[in-house]
Amino acid sequence: MFQKRNDIQGLRTIAIIGVVLFHLGPKVFANGFLGGFDPPICMFTFKHCLVYPENIASDFVHVLPERNITTASSCYLMSLILSREKSITGSVIANFYSRRFKRIVPLYSIMLASLAADLWWALPFAENIKNIATNNDYWSEVFNSPVLLHAWSLGVEIQYYLIVPLIMIFSRIKETRLFRVICFAPIIIASYLCHIFTPEAVSFGLVFSRMWQFLIGSIAFELEGVIADFVSYLPVHAADSEDSNTNNKKLDDEPRKFLNVDTVRSCVIPFSAYCITGFLLWLMLLSKCPQAWSRVLTTLVTGILLLLGKLSQIRCLANEIVVYIGDLSYMIYLTHWPIIILYKYYVEVQEEFSVRAYIFTTVVYLLIIIALVSGGMQKISEVAHISGSDREAIEWNIAQTDLTYFSRPNGCTDDTEAEQWTHYTEESALRGLCTGTGTAKVLVIGNSYGYRAFPVLHKLFAGRYSKLRLFSRSSRVLLTEDPGDPNFKNYVKTVLENFRPDITFLIEKDQYNSLTKRIVGDIAHDPITKQIHASIDFLSEHSGTLIVDQQYYKPELNVAYTLQKRLQMGERNFTDLRVRREKYQLRFENEIARMGSLNNSEVIVNDVQAQLCPGEYCYFYNYETLHAYYGDTAAHLTSEGLNQLEPTYSFDY
């Protein structure tokens, strides 16, 4: 799940505070500049803005005076975004640049229009190149007070955006984290050497000498993936679902072994995060550490905080007020320096440290923030204060976006009996046995659709059975031919022969889209229809009643993700998250015809369409609660979606 990382906004708050203090008193807060240039946040942003435009503040990539904090975070975000893209195509890059333009350029243009003087280099985001060409020293410029001094860092960031797609494309030649780290390492080393050995007037604003800071963010993201393998809350993402392709691979809900780290998450990580955050504040505001070391330490510390924040939210950085300031940090960055310069100009303040300057700047920003909140000038205020019902819907859909691994209902145990019958041990966690107080024997078979529906059936039967058995396997199909594992049908047949259930539920995803393929000739002689009839015959031979679920509609979008994304952005247009009933029927007309050709009184075809399409439209979500019915791109039903099928299951048994 890709939640909004509020702790990143907290890092941006630290960054902007450090920058403003440095510009107010460069001798008193000598290391405040470290907040500005933050490569680690940069790689984060490239990806985050493509996939999560709802996180407005995360979408603003603000490059501050030195930007050690914000650069690291931005790069971390870019890596996060790219990890969800199967390939970096022209459309992906175009979408990225489009979003960068929309977020950065409008406010930047307003600032330039308001400060027409000193405009020519700042307009094309080339203020850093001007400083290199004219051999200007940044530290001298701080005291000379050019009104667009701070625009240099935006120039570095925009120029890096022109390069980063090439780096990312090359690093993804092989889809392994180790290969990406190996690709980043020589660039980091070369960039840092350039940063150290090139004259300060050149290296300070040269984009290549800053790339090591950007790529530290990418390294942090790759390390996060390694650490996640040992974290118990790691979910199975939509991209890992069984339906992402049709090859014979374990694509859905594979059993995983995790290290129990509850103590680490609840105690060690928060304590470490507080200590490191305190060190970062000390380093920026009080430390007299040499600049070269300060830059390295600030960038590395930012990367560490990004990792810790993924494992456990850092409360001091995720505080609502701190996050809100972080949301506004791009605007504050653009306007703070001109305000300081105008103040110094009109009151002829020459000293670098002035109490009056602090008071003046504080009052100006208080007025700006009040105007934003009361007048609604920025959509970001809406995002920062989401209504209670929308917040609940966002949190619910985020949880459903990352489907966790199947766990048996309480009271159900390992099915050692079926294992003795079949000697089949693969994915044993997807099989189980529940005992009740009734007399009927019930069997549930299928793939991921089946074992996700099992808890619903368990609840509906409420113990009114002698035995309730689950025998399922990811990515397998029973109604049609299964080129991936044709032997699984034999294991199912063995279970049927030994168990002889009174009721059998077959709930499976049509992994190979066989049921909806064109009917060849007369339906009685259609090859796929014959396969269905043969499968039904062998399933019903040793079962009382056989109940077969029809297929669920597969939306083009990840519904749970799309809902939470749009709600975070304040958008409420969900018309693309539904289809007309006629379109639903057209999609499955061949399956409906094939299943309708069955002539077996003991077989019930469960019309799921009746529950998922109760009216003119088939909604992919509950339009009252805004809870998604589908949790991933493989069309697995969420708990809310499965609840829609309860009436049909109740009627069936």
C-alpha positions as CSV (number, residue, x, y, z in Angstrom):
1,M,0.0,0.0,0.0
2,F,1.2,3.3,-0.7
3,Q,0.1,5.5,2.0
4,K,0.9,9.2,2.3
5,R,4.1,9.4,4.2
6,N,3.4,12.2,6.7
7,D,6.8,11.8,8.2
8,I,8.3,13.0,4.9
9,Q,6.2,16.2,5.3
10,G,7.8,16.5,8.8
11,L,11.2,16.3,7.2
12,R,10.2,19.1,4.9
13,T,9.1,21.2,7.8
14,I,12.5,20.7,9.4
15,A,14.1,21.6,6.1
16,I,12.2,24.8,5.5
17,I,12.6,26.0,9.1
18,G,16.4,25.5,8.8
19,V,16.5,27.4,5.5
20,V,14.4,30.3,6.7
21,L,16.6,30.6,9.8
22,F,19.7,30.4,7.8
23,H,18.6,33.2,5.4
24,L,17.6,35.3,8.4
25,G,20.9,34.7,10.2
26,P,23.5,32.9,8.1
27,K,26.2,33.4,10.8
28,V,24.0,32.3,13.7
29,F,22.4,29.3,12.0
30,A,25.4,28.4,9.8
31,N,24.1,24.9,8.9
32,G,20.5,25.8,8.4
33,F,21.2,25.7,4.6
34,L,21.4,21.9,4.9
35,G,17.6,21.7,4.9
36,G,17.2,22.8,1.4
37,F,18.8,20.5,-1.1
38,D,17.4,17.1,-0.3
39,P,18.3,14.4,-2.8
40,P,16.9,11.5,-0.9
41,I,13.4,13.0,-1.0
42,C,13.7,13.5,-4.8
43,M,13.8,9.9,-6.0
44,F,10.8,9.4,-3.7
45,T,8.9,12.2,-5.6
46,F,9.3,11.0,-9.2
47,K,7.4,7.9,-8.5
48,H,5.1,9.2,-5.8
49,C,3.8,12.0,-8.1
50,L,3.0,9.7,-10.9
51,V,1.2,7.2,-8.7
52,Y,-0.1,9.4,-5.9
53,P,-0.9,12.9,-7.1
54,E,-3.3,13.1,-4.2
55,N,-0.4,13.7,-1.8
56,I,-0.1,17.3,-2.7
57,A,2.8,18.1,-0.5
58,S,4.7,15.0,-1.4
59,D,4.1,16.0,-5.0
60,F,5.9,19.4,-4.4
61,V,9.5,18.7,-4.9
62,H,11.0,21.6,-3.1
63,V,14.7,22.2,-3.5
64,L,15.9,24.5,-0.7
65,P,19.2,26.3,-0.3
66,E,21.3,23.2,0.1
67,R,18.4,20.8,0.1
68,N,20.2,17.9,1.7
69,I,16.9,16.8,3.3
70,T,14.5,17.5,0.6
71,T,16.6,16.0,-2.2
72,A,17.0,12.7,-0.4
73,S,13.3,12.5,0.2
74,S,12.4,13.5,-3.3
75,C,14.6,10.8,-4.8
76,Y,13.1,8.2,-2.5
77,L,9.7,9.2,-3.7
78,M,10.7,8.9,-7.4
79,S,12.0,5.3,-6.8
80,L,8.8,4.5,-5.0
81,I,6.8,5.7,-8.0
82,L,8.9,3.9,-10.6
83,S,8.6,0.6,-8.7
84,R,5.0,0.4,-9.6
85,E,5.6,0.9,-13.3
86,K,6.3,-2.3,-15.3
87,S,8.5,-0.3,-17.7
88,I,9.5,3.4,-18.0
89,T,7.8,4.3,-21.3
90,G,7.5,7.6,-23.0
91,S,4.0,8.0,-21.6
92,V,5.3,7.4,-18.0
93,I,8.0,10.1,-18.5
94,A,5.6,12.5,-20.1
95,N,3.1,12.0,-17.2
96,F,5.9,12.7,-14.8
97,Y,7.0,15.9,-16.5
98,S,3.4,17.0,-16.8
99,R,2.9,16.7,-13.0
100,R,6.2,18.4,-12.2
101,F,5.1,21.3,-14.5
102,K,1.7,21.6,-12.8
103,R,3.2,21.5,-9.3
104,I,6.3,23.6,-9.7
105,V,5.8,26.1,-12.5
106,P,2.6,28.0,-11.6
107,L,3.8,29.2,-8.2
108,Y,7.3,29.7,-9.6
109,S,5.9,31.8,-12.4
110,I,3.9,34.0,-10.0
111,M,7.0,34.6,-8.0
112,L,9.0,35.6,-11.1
113,A,6.2,37.9,-12.3
114,S,6.2,39.6,-9.0
115,L,9.9,40.0,-9.0
116,A,10.6,41.0,-12.6
117,A,14.1,42.2,-11.8
118,D,16.9,39.7,-11.9
119,L,14.6,37.5,-14.1
120,W,16.5,36.3,-17.1
121,W,18.4,33.5,-15.6
122,A,15.7,32.4,-13.2
123,L,13.0,32.0,-15.8
124,P,14.6,29.0,-17.6
125,F,15.5,27.4,-14.2
126,A,19.2,28.3,-14.8
127,E,20.1,30.4,-11.8
128,N,22.6,27.8,-10.7
129,I,24.3,27.9,-14.1
130,K,24.5,31.7,-13.9
131,N,26.3,31.4,-10.6
132,I,28.8,29.0,-12.2
133,A,29.3,31.1,-15.3
134,T,29.9,34.3,-13.3
135,N,31.9,32.5,-10.6
136,N,29.6,33.8,-7.9
137,D,30.1,32.3,-4.5
138,Y,26.7,31.3,-2.9
139,W,27.9,32.4,0.6
140,S,28.8,35.9,-0.6
141,E,25.5,36.1,-2.5
142,V,23.6,35.4,0.8
143,F,24.9,38.7,2.1
144,N,24.6,40.6,-1.2
145,S,21.0,39.6,-1.2
146,P,20.0,39.2,-4.9
147,V,16.2,38.8,-4.8
148,L,16.2,35.4,-6.7
149,L,19.2,33.9,-5.0
150,H,17.1,30.9,-3.8
151,A,16.0,30.0,-7.4
152,W,19.4,28.2,-8.0
153,S,18.2,25.0,-6.2
154,L,15.1,24.7,-8.3
155,G,17.3,24.9,-11.4
156,V,19.4,22.0,-10.1
157,E,16.2,19.9,-9.4
158,I,14.6,20.6,-12.8
159,Q,17.9,19.8,-14.6
160,Y,18.1,16.5,-12.6
161,Y,14.6,15.6,-13.8
162,L,15.9,15.7,-17.3
163,I,18.5,13.1,-16.5
164,V,16.8,10.8,-14.0
165,P,14.6,8.9,-16.5
166,L,17.8,7.7,-18.3
167,I,19.3,6.6,-15.0
168,M,16.2,4.7,-14.0
169,I,15.8,3.0,-17.4
170,F,19.4,1.8,-17.3
171,S,19.1,0.6,-13.7
172,R,16.1,-1.5,-14.6
173,I,17.7,-3.6,-17.3
174,K,17.6,-6.3,-14.6
175,E,14.7,-6.3,-12.1
176,T,16.8,-6.9,-9.0
177,R,17.5,-4.5,-6.1
178,L,21.2,-5.5,-6.1
179,F,21.6,-4.5,-9.8
180,R,20.0,-1.1,-9.2
181,V,22.3,-0.4,-6.3
182,I,25.3,-1.5,-8.4
183,C,24.2,1.0,-11.1
184,F,23.8,3.8,-8.6
185,A,27.0,3.3,-6.7
186,P,29.5,4.5,-9.4
187,I,27.4,7.6,-10.1
188,I,27.3,8.4,-6.4
189,I,31.1,8.0,-6.1
190,A,31.9,10.0,-9.1
191,S,29.4,12.7,-8.1
192,Y,30.7,13.0,-4.6
193,L,34.3,13.2,-5.9
194,C,33.2,16.0,-8.2
195,H,31.5,17.7,-5.3
196,I,34.7,17.5,-3.1
197,F,37.4,18.3,-5.6
198,T,35.7,20.9,-7.9
199,P,36.0,24.5,-6.8
200,E,33.1,25.5,-4.5
201,A,31.8,28.2,-6.9
202,V,31.2,25.4,-9.5
203,S,30.4,22.4,-7.4
204,F,27.8,24.1,-5.3
205,G,25.3,24.6,-8.2
206,L,26.5,21.9,-10.6
207,V,23.8,19.2,-11.0
208,F,26.3,16.4,-11.4
209,S,28.0,17.3,-8.1
210,R,24.6,17.0,-6.5
211,M,23.6,13.6,-8.0
212,W,25.1,11.7,-5.1
213,Q,22.5,13.3,-2.8
214,F,19.6,12.5,-5.1
215,L,20.7,8.8,-5.5
216,I,21.1,8.3,-1.7
217,G,17.3,8.5,-1.8
218,S,17.1,5.7,-4.3
219,I,19.5,3.6,-2.3
220,A,17.2,4.1,0.7
221,F,14.2,2.9,-1.2
222,E,16.0,-0.3,-2.4
223,L,17.2,-1.0,1.2
224,E,13.6,-0.5,2.3
225,G,12.6,-3.4,0.0
226,V,15.2,-5.6,1.6
227,I,14.1,-4.8,5.1
228,A,10.4,-5.3,4.2
229,D,11.1,-9.0,3.6
230,F,11.5,-9.4,7.3
231,V,8.6,-7.3,8.5
232,S,5.5,-9.1,9.5
233,Y,3.1,-6.6,8.2
234,L,4.4,-6.8,4.6
235,P,1.3,-7.2,2.3
236,V,0.8,-8.9,-1.0
237,H,0.5,-6.1,-3.4
238,A,-1.8,-6.0,-6.4
239,A,1.2,-6.3,-8.7
240,D,1.9,-9.7,-7.1
241,S,-1.5,-11.0,-7.8
242,E,-2.1,-14.3,-9.5
243,D,-3.6,-12.6,-12.6
244,S,-0.7,-10.4,-13.5
245,N,0.1,-12.9,-16.2
246,T,-0.8,-16.4,-17.3
247,N,2.5,-18.1,-16.9
248,N,2.9,-21.0,-14.5
249,K,4.2,-19.0,-11.6
250,K,3.0,-18.5,-8.0
251,L,1.5,-15.1,-8.6
252,D,-1.0,-14.8,-5.7
253,D,-0.8,-15.1,-2.0
254,E,2.3,-17.2,-1.7
255,P,3.0,-18.3,1.9
256,R,5.7,-16.1,3.4
257,K,7.8,-16.5,6.5
258,F,8.3,-13.4,8.6
259,L,10.3,-12.3,11.5
260,N,8.2,-11.2,14.4
261,V,9.3,-7.6,15.0
262,D,6.5,-6.1,17.0
263,T,8.8,-5.1,19.8
264,V,11.2,-3.5,17.4
265,R,8.4,-1.6,15.7
266,S,6.8,-0.4,18.9
267,C,9.9,0.5,20.9
268,V,13.2,0.4,19.2
269,I,12.3,2.1,16.0
270,P,10.4,5.0,17.5
271,F,13.1,5.6,20.1
272,S,15.8,5.5,17.4
273,A,13.8,7.9,15.2
274,Y,13.4,10.4,18.0
275,C,17.1,10.3,18.7
276,I,18.1,10.7,15.0
277,T,15.5,13.5,14.5
278,G,17.1,15.3,17.4
279,F,20.5,14.8,16.0
280,L,19.3,16.2,12.6
281,L,17.9,19.3,14.3
282,W,21.2,19.8,16.3
283,L,23.2,19.3,13.1
284,M,21.2,21.9,11.2
285,L,20.6,24.6,13.9
286,L,23.4,24.3,16.5
287,S,26.3,22.3,15.1
288,K,29.5,23.9,14.0
289,C,30.5,20.8,12.0
290,P,32.4,21.5,8.8
291,Q,30.1,21.9,5.8
292,A,31.5,18.9,3.9
293,W,30.7,16.6,6.7
294,S,27.4,18.2,7.5
295,R,26.2,17.6,4.0
296,V,27.1,13.9,4.1
297,L,25.6,13.4,7.6
298,T,22.4,15.3,6.8
299,T,21.8,13.3,3.6
300,L,22.5,9.9,5.3
301,V,20.4,10.7,8.3
302,T,17.5,11.7,6.1
303,G,17.8,8.3,4.3
304,I,17.8,6.5,7.7
305,L,14.7,8.4,8.8
306,L,12.9,7.5,5.5
307,L,13.6,3.8,6.2
308,L,12.5,4.0,9.8
309,G,9.3,5.9,8.8
310,K,8.4,3.1,6.5
311,L,8.6,0.6,9.3
312,S,6.9,2.7,11.9
313,Q,5.3,6.1,11.6
314,I,7.5,8.7,13.4
315,R,5.0,10.7,15.5
316,C,7.1,13.8,16.0
317,L,7.4,14.2,12.2
318,A,3.8,13.1,11.5
319,N,2.2,15.5,13.9
320,E,-0.7,17.3,12.2
321,I,0.8,20.8,12.6
322,V,4.2,19.7,11.5
323,V,2.7,18.0,8.4
324,Y,0.7,21.1,7.5
325,I,3.8,23.3,7.6
326,G,5.5,20.7,5.4
327,D,2.5,20.9,3.0
328,L,3.1,24.6,2.6
329,S,6.9,24.4,2.5
330,Y,7.2,24.9,-1.3
331,M,5.2,28.1,-1.1
332,I,7.2,29.2,1.9
333,Y,10.4,28.4,0.1
334,L,9.5,30.5,-2.9
335,T,8.4,33.5,-0.9
336,H,10.6,33.7,2.2
337,W,13.7,35.1,0.6
338,P,12.0,37.9,-1.4
339,I,10.2,38.9,1.9
340,I,13.5,39.1,3.8
341,I,15.1,41.1,1.0
342,L,12.2,43.6,0.8
343,Y,12.3,44.0,4.6
344,K,16.1,44.7,4.5
345,Y,15.7,47.1,1.6
346,Y,12.9,49.2,3.2
347,V,14.3,49.4,6.7
348,E,18.0,49.4,5.6
349,V,18.9,46.4,7.8
350,Q,22.4,45.3,7.0
351,E,23.2,43.0,9.9
352,E,22.7,39.4,9.2
353,F,20.9,38.8,12.5
354,S,17.9,40.9,13.4
355,V,15.1,40.2,15.8
356,R,12.9,42.6,13.9
357,A,13.5,40.5,10.7
358,Y,12.3,37.4,12.5
359,I,9.2,39.1,13.8
360,F,8.4,40.6,10.4
361,T,8.9,37.3,8.6
362,T,6.8,35.5,11.2
363,V,3.9,37.9,10.9
364,V,3.9,37.8,7.1
365,Y,3.7,34.0,7.1
366,L,1.0,33.9,9.7
367,L,-1.1,36.2,7.5
368,I,-0.4,34.0,4.5
369,I,-1.4,30.8,6.3
370,I,-4.6,32.4,7.7
371,A,-5.5,33.5,4.2
372,L,-4.9,30.0,2.8
373,V,-7.0,28.3,5.5
374,S,-9.9,30.7,5.6
375,G,-10.1,31.5,1.9
376,G,-9.4,28.1,0.4
377,M,-6.7,29.5,-1.9
378,Q,-4.8,26.2,-1.8
379,K,-6.4,22.8,-2.4
380,I,-3.8,21.5,0.0
381,S,-5.7,22.8,3.0
382,E,-8.6,20.5,2.0
383,V,-6.2,17.6,1.8
384,A,-4.7,18.3,5.2
385,H,-8.1,18.4,6.8
386,I,-10.1,15.5,5.3
387,S,-13.6,15.0,6.7
388,G,-14.1,12.1,9.1
389,S,-16.2,10.0,6.7
390,D,-13.7,10.5,3.9
391,R,-10.8,9.8,6.2
392,E,-12.4,6.5,7.2
393,A,-13.0,5.6,3.6
394,I,-9.4,6.4,2.7
395,E,-8.0,4.3,5.5
396,W,-10.3,1.4,4.7
397,N,-9.4,1.4,1.0
398,I,-5.7,1.7,1.8
399,A,-6.0,-1.4,3.9
400,Q,-7.8,-3.3,1.2
401,T,-5.3,-2.2,-1.5
402,D,-2.7,-4.4,0.1
403,L,-4.4,-7.8,0.5
404,T,-2.8,-9.7,3.3
405,Y,-2.1,-13.4,3.1
406,F,-5.0,-15.8,3.8
407,S,-5.5,-16.9,7.3
408,R,-8.0,-19.5,8.5
409,P,-11.0,-18.6,10.6
410,N,-10.9,-19.2,14.3
411,G,-11.5,-22.9,15.1
412,C,-10.2,-24.3,11.8
413,T,-7.1,-26.4,11.8
414,D,-4.6,-28.0,9.3
415,D,-6.2,-30.5,7.1
416,T,-3.9,-33.5,7.9
417,E,-6.7,-35.9,6.8
418,A,-6.8,-34.6,3.2
419,E,-3.0,-34.5,3.2
420,Q,-3.0,-38.3,4.0
421,W,-5.5,-38.9,1.2
422,T,-3.6,-37.0,-1.5
423,H,0.0,-36.7,-0.2
424,Y,-0.3,-33.1,-1.5
425,T,1.6,-30.6,0.6
426,E,2.1,-27.5,-1.5
427,E,0.5,-24.4,0.0
428,S,-0.9,-26.3,2.9
429,A,-1.9,-23.0,4.5
430,L,-4.6,-22.8,1.8
431,R,-6.3,-25.9,3.1
432,G,-8.1,-26.4,6.4
433,L,-10.8,-28.2,8.3
434,C,-13.5,-26.8,10.6
435,T,-15.8,-28.9,12.8
436,G,-19.3,-27.9,13.7
437,T,-22.5,-29.1,15.4
438,G,-24.5,-30.0,12.3
439,T,-24.7,-33.0,10.1
440,A,-23.8,-31.8,6.6
441,K,-20.4,-32.1,5.1
442,V,-19.3,-29.0,3.1
443,L,-16.3,-28.7,0.8
444,V,-15.0,-25.4,-0.7
445,I,-12.6,-25.8,-3.7
446,G,-11.0,-23.3,-6.1
447,N,-8.1,-20.9,-6.2
448,S,-7.6,-17.5,-4.6
449,Y,-11.3,-16.6,-5.2
450,G,-12.2,-19.7,-3.2
451,Y,-10.1,-19.2,-0.2
452,R,-10.9,-15.5,0.0
453,A,-14.6,-16.5,0.1
454,F,-14.1,-19.2,2.7
455,P,-14.3,-17.0,5.7
456,V,-17.7,-15.6,4.4
457,L,-19.1,-19.1,4.1
458,H,-17.7,-20.1,7.5
459,K,-19.6,-17.2,9.0
460,L,-22.8,-17.9,7.2
461,F,-22.9,-21.6,8.1
462,A,-22.2,-20.6,11.8
463,G,-21.2,-24.1,12.8
464,R,-24.3,-25.8,11.1
465,Y,-22.2,-28.6,9.6
466,S,-20.3,-31.6,10.8
467,K,-17.2,-30.7,8.8
468,L,-16.4,-27.6,6.6
469,R,-13.3,-28.3,4.5
470,L,-11.2,-26.0,2.3
471,F,-9.1,-27.5,-0.4
472,S,-7.6,-24.8,-2.7
473,R,-4.5,-23.8,-4.6
474,S,-3.4,-20.5,-6.0
475,S,-3.6,-20.0,-9.7
476,R,-5.3,-23.3,-10.4
477,V,-8.5,-23.9,-12.4
478,L,-10.9,-26.9,-12.3
479,L,-13.7,-26.1,-14.8
480,T,-11.3,-26.0,-17.9
481,E,-7.9,-27.3,-18.8
482,D,-5.1,-26.2,-16.5
483,P,-1.8,-26.2,-18.4
484,G,-0.1,-25.0,-15.2
485,D,-0.8,-28.0,-13.1
486,P,-3.2,-30.6,-14.6
487,N,-2.6,-32.9,-11.7
488,F,-4.4,-30.7,-9.2
489,K,-7.7,-31.9,-10.5
490,N,-6.7,-35.5,-9.5
491,Y,-6.0,-34.3,-5.9
492,V,-9.5,-32.7,-5.8
493,K,-11.1,-35.8,-7.1
494,T,-9.3,-37.9,-4.4
495,V,-10.7,-35.6,-1.7
496,L,-14.2,-35.8,-3.2
497,E,-14.1,-39.6,-3.3
498,N,-12.9,-39.8,0.4
499,F,-14.9,-36.9,1.9
500,R,-18.2,-37.3,-0.1
501,P,-19.5,-33.9,0.7
502,D,-23.2,-33.0,0.8
503,I,-22.5,-29.5,-0.6
504,T,-19.5,-28.5,-2.7
505,F,-18.7,-24.9,-3.5
506,L,-16.5,-24.3,-6.6
507,I,-15.3,-20.7,-6.5
508,E,-12.4,-20.0,-8.8
509,K,-10.9,-17.2,-11.0
510,D,-10.9,-18.1,-14.7
511,Q,-7.1,-17.8,-14.8
512,Y,-6.8,-18.3,-18.5
513,N,-10.0,-16.5,-19.6
514,S,-11.2,-19.7,-21.1
515,L,-14.9,-19.3,-20.1
516,T,-15.4,-16.0,-22.0
517,K,-13.7,-17.1,-25.3
518,R,-15.7,-17.2,-28.5
519,I,-18.0,-20.3,-28.8
520,V,-16.9,-22.4,-31.7
521,G,-19.7,-23.8,-33.7
522,D,-22.7,-25.3,-32.0
523,I,-22.4,-24.9,-28.2
524,A,-22.8,-28.7,-27.6
525,H,-19.7,-29.3,-29.7
526,D,-17.7,-26.3,-28.5
527,P,-14.3,-27.6,-27.0
528,I,-14.4,-25.4,-23.9
529,T,-18.1,-26.3,-23.2
530,K,-17.1,-29.9,-23.4
531,Q,-14.3,-29.3,-20.9
532,I,-16.8,-27.6,-18.5
533,H,-19.3,-30.5,-18.8
534,A,-16.6,-33.1,-18.1
535,S,-15.3,-31.2,-15.0
536,I,-18.8,-30.8,-13.7
537,D,-19.5,-34.5,-14.1
538,F,-16.4,-35.6,-12.1
539,L,-17.1,-32.9,-9.4
540,S,-20.7,-33.8,-9.0
541,E,-20.2,-37.6,-9.1
542,H,-19.1,-37.8,-5.5
543,S,-20.9,-34.7,-4.2
544,G,-24.5,-33.9,-3.3
545,T,-25.2,-30.4,-4.4
546,L,-22.5,-28.6,-6.5
547,I,-22.6,-24.8,-6.4
548,V,-20.5,-23.0,-9.0
549,D,-19.8,-19.2,-8.8
550,Q,-19.9,-17.2,-12.0
551,Q,-17.0,-14.9,-12.7
552,Y,-16.6,-11.5,-11.2
553,Y,-16.2,-8.4,-13.4
554,K,-12.6,-7.3,-13.6
555,P,-12.3,-3.5,-13.5
556,E,-9.7,-1.8,-15.6
557,L,-8.6,0.3,-12.5
558,N,-7.5,-0.8,-9.1
559,V,-10.7,0.3,-7.4
560,A,-9.5,0.5,-3.8
561,Y,-6.4,2.4,-4.7
562,T,-8.3,4.8,-7.1
563,L,-10.9,5.6,-4.4
564,Q,-8.4,6.4,-1.7
565,K,-6.2,8.4,-4.1
566,R,-9.1,10.6,-5.4
567,L,-10.5,11.1,-1.9
568,Q,-7.1,12.4,-0.7
569,M,-7.1,14.8,-3.7
570,G,-10.5,16.0,-2.8
571,E,-12.1,14.6,-6.0
572,R,-15.4,12.8,-5.9
573,N,-16.0,11.9,-9.5
574,F,-16.3,8.1,-9.5
575,T,-18.3,7.6,-12.7
576,D,-15.6,5.4,-14.2
577,L,-15.9,3.0,-11.2
578,R,-19.1,1.5,-12.5
579,V,-20.4,-0.1,-15.7
580,R,-23.8,-0.5,-17.1
581,R,-25.4,-3.9,-16.5
582,E,-25.6,-4.5,-20.3
583,K,-21.8,-4.2,-20.5
584,Y,-21.4,-6.6,-17.7
585,Q,-23.7,-9.1,-19.4
586,L,-21.9,-8.6,-22.7
587,R,-18.5,-9.3,-21.1
588,F,-19.7,-12.7,-19.8
589,E,-22.3,-13.7,-22.4
590,N,-20.2,-16.7,-23.6
591,E,-19.7,-18.0,-20.0
592,I,-23.4,-17.5,-19.3
593,A,-24.3,-19.5,-22.4
594,R,-21.9,-22.3,-21.5
595,M,-23.0,-22.6,-17.9
596,G,-26.6,-22.4,-19.1
597,S,-26.1,-25.5,-21.2
598,L,-25.5,-27.7,-18.1
599,N,-28.2,-30.2,-17.6
600,N,-27.7,-31.4,-14.1
601,S,-30.3,-31.0,-11.4
602,E,-27.6,-31.2,-8.7
603,V,-25.7,-28.2,-10.0
604,I,-26.5,-24.7,-9.1
605,V,-24.9,-21.8,-11.0
606,N,-24.5,-18.9,-8.6
607,D,-25.5,-15.7,-10.4
608,V,-23.1,-13.3,-8.7
609,Q,-24.2,-10.6,-11.2
610,A,-27.5,-10.3,-9.4
611,Q,-25.8,-9.1,-6.3
612,L,-23.0,-7.1,-7.8
613,C,-25.4,-5.4,-10.3
614,P,-28.6,-4.9,-8.5
615,G,-29.8,-2.1,-10.8
616,E,-28.9,-0.3,-14.0
617,Y,-25.3,0.0,-13.0
618,C,-22.7,-2.4,-11.6
619,Y,-20.9,-0.4,-9.0
620,F,-17.3,-1.4,-8.1
621,Y,-17.7,0.2,-4.7
622,N,-20.4,1.0,-2.1
623,Y,-21.5,4.5,-3.1
624,E,-22.7,5.2,0.5
625,T,-19.6,4.2,2.4
626,L,-17.1,4.6,-0.5
627,H,-15.7,1.2,0.3
628,A,-14.3,-0.7,-2.7
629,Y,-15.7,-4.0,-3.7
630,Y,-12.5,-4.9,-5.5
631,G,-9.1,-4.7,-3.7
632,D,-6.6,-5.2,-6.5
633,T,-6.0,-5.4,-10.2
634,A,-6.8,-9.1,-10.2
635,A,-10.4,-8.3,-9.2
636,H,-10.2,-10.1,-5.9
637,L,-13.2,-9.0,-3.8
638,T,-12.7,-7.1,-0.6
639,S,-14.6,-8.0,2.5
640,E,-17.2,-5.4,1.5
641,G,-17.5,-7.1,-2.0
642,L,-17.8,-10.5,-0.5
643,N,-20.5,-9.3,1.8
644,Q,-22.6,-8.5,-1.4
645,L,-22.5,-12.3,-2.1
646,E,-23.8,-13.4,1.3
647,P,-27.5,-13.4,0.2
648,T,-26.8,-15.8,-2.7
649,Y,-24.7,-18.1,-0.5
650,S,-27.4,-18.1,2.1
651,F,-30.0,-19.0,-0.5
652,D,-27.8,-21.7,-2.0
653,Y,-27.4,-23.7,1.1
